[in-house]
């Protein structure tokens, strides 16, 4: 099985939830790595995957794009980064993160 990385995770998340926010994606990615949201910085953690200024690799235009500010969609190139075996985990991470965010 191919090793996955943050790009695979983000592309798969956007594939599962088109129009999602960058904060929701980053929150789920953080949770997948730390199993909690303690220390997650809403404004800073992993923002380079979404914003042009600090991103010299071009992820925001190559793999995903935001036709409406803050709402992300996957590109054709990004579809190549989607990893089907991540889908179930990503759906669970999204649900858990939403519950944590709601409870405060």
C-alpha positions as CSV (number, residue, x, y, z in Angstrom):
1,X,0.0,0.0,0.0
2,X,1.4,3.4,-1.0
3,X,2.4,5.7,1.9
4,X,0.1,8.7,2.2
5,X,1.0,12.3,3.0
6,X,-0.7,15.6,3.8
7,X,-1.4,16.2,0.1
8,X,-3.2,12.9,-0.2
9,X,-5.2,13.6,3.0
10,X,-6.2,17.1,1.9
11,X,-7.1,16.0,-1.7
12,X,-9.2,13.1,-0.3
13,X,-10.9,15.4,2.2
14,X,-11.9,17.9,-0.5
15,X,-13.0,15.0,-2.7
16,X,-15.3,13.8,0.1
17,X,-16.5,17.3,1.1
18,X,-16.4,19.6,-1.9
19,X,-16.8,23.3,-0.9
20,X,-15.3,22.6,2.6
21,X,-13.4,25.3,4.4
22,X,-9.6,25.2,4.8
23,X,-10.0,25.4,8.6
24,X,-12.1,22.2,8.6
25,X,-9.6,20.4,6.5
26,X,-6.7,21.5,8.6
27,X,-8.5,20.7,11.8
28,X,-9.2,17.1,10.6
29,X,-5.5,16.8,9.4
30,X,-4.3,17.9,12.8
31,X,-6.6,15.4,14.5
32,X,-5.4,12.6,12.3
33,X,-1.8,13.3,13.5
34,X,-2.4,14.1,17.2
35,X,-5.7,12.3,18.0
36,X,-6.9,15.5,19.7
37,X,-7.2,19.2,18.9
38,X,-5.1,20.4,21.8
39,X,-2.7,23.0,20.5
40,X,-4.4,23.4,17.1
41,X,-4.0,27.0,15.9
42,X,-7.0,27.9,13.7
43,X,-5.1,30.7,12.0
44,X,-1.6,29.2,11.6
45,X,-1.3,25.4,11.5
46,X,-0.8,24.1,7.9
47,X,-2.1,27.2,6.2
48,X,0.7,27.0,3.6
49,X,-1.2,24.3,1.8
50,X,-4.0,26.8,1.0
51,X,-2.5,30.3,0.5
52,X,-0.4,31.4,-2.4
53,X,1.9,33.9,-0.7
54,X,3.6,31.4,1.6
55,X,3.3,28.5,-0.8
56,X,6.0,28.1,-3.4
57,X,4.8,24.6,-4.5
58,X,1.5,25.8,-6.0
59,X,-0.8,23.4,-4.2
60,X,-3.8,25.9,-4.1
61,X,-3.9,26.0,-7.9
62,X,-2.5,22.6,-8.8
63,X,-4.4,20.2,-6.6
64,X,-7.3,22.3,-5.3
65,X,-8.8,25.7,-5.9
66,X,-11.1,28.1,-4.2
67,X,-13.6,29.7,-6.7
68,X,-15.4,31.2,-3.7
69,X,-13.2,32.5,-0.9
70,X,-12.6,29.8,1.7
71,X,-14.5,27.1,-0.1
72,X,-12.2,24.4,-1.7
73,X,-12.8,22.2,-4.7
74,X,-10.5,19.5,-6.1
75,X,-8.8,19.9,-9.5
76,X,-8.3,17.1,-12.1
77,X,-4.6,16.9,-11.0
78,X,-5.8,16.7,-7.4
79,X,-8.0,13.7,-8.2
80,X,-4.8,11.8,-8.8
81,X,-3.9,12.4,-5.2
82,X,-7.1,11.0,-3.7
83,X,-6.6,7.8,-1.7
84,X,-9.8,5.7,-1.4
85,X,-8.7,3.9,1.8
86,X,-8.5,7.2,3.6
87,X,-12.2,8.1,2.9
88,X,-13.7,6.3,5.9
89,X,-11.1,7.8,8.3
90,X,-11.6,11.3,7.0
91,X,-15.4,11.0,7.4
92,X,-14.9,10.0,11.0
93,X,-12.3,12.7,11.6
94,X,-14.7,15.3,10.3
95,X,-17.5,14.1,12.5
96,X,-15.3,14.0,15.6
97,X,-13.8,17.5,14.9
98,X,-17.3,19.0,14.4
99,X,-18.4,17.5,17.8
100,X,-15.3,18.9,19.5
101,X,-15.8,22.3,17.9
102,X,-19.5,22.3,18.9
103,X,-18.8,21.4,22.5
104,X,-16.4,24.2,22.8
